Amino acid sequence: MSPLPEEPAQDSAAGEHSHAAEPGAAANEQARESDTARAGAGLEAELRNWQALLQQALEAGNAFSRLVLLELRLAVGDAGRLALVVLALVPLVIFTWLGLSVLLAWWAFAALESVALGLVAFTALQVAALLLLWLAARRYARSLALPATRRQLRAIMETGNGSKPQAENP
């Protein structure tokens, strides 16, 4: 028995004290290894869950893209059929307008017993329709000229030149 207490043996490779001299060192080492094994198993399970989730997302995306493709094909076919329906409607609308115009002219003829007044009523209806369409076209043409944008651009240009914007002038 020496007066100095014994130091635990040092592991030269790790630079740490060896736990072999301690009584519960082996149990601690086994506990750490089992914790590491459980953590690895938990990580593997988590990775499998993520892989399954990504697989499901991929399958859902594929199903959705197939649905979109099939629906677009259906829509293109329906667009062609809609164009045919519109083409069939154009002559029907023209004949309907013509029939209503002739009916109005006939009523004028029947009421006044004058062929000339019947023709005037027919022509007046056509001119009134043309006038309404011409006024609507002028209104839409004005909006196509982008009036608000032009006013704003003019105001910006005047502000940049140092003069007051037109909107502020009374």
Residue pairs with C-beta under 8 A, 6 or more apart in sequence:
7 17
8 17
8 18
8 19
8 21
8 22
9 17
9 18
9 20
9 21
10 16
10 17
10 18
11 17
11 18
19 25
19 28
19 29
97 129
101 122
101 125
101 126
102 122
104 121
104 122
104 125
105 118
105 119
105 121
105 122
105 125
106 118
107 121
108 114
108 117
108 118
108 120
108 121
108 122
109 115
109 117
109 118
109 121
112 118
151 166
151 167
154 166
155 165
155 166
155 167
156 165
158 164
158 165
158 166
159 165
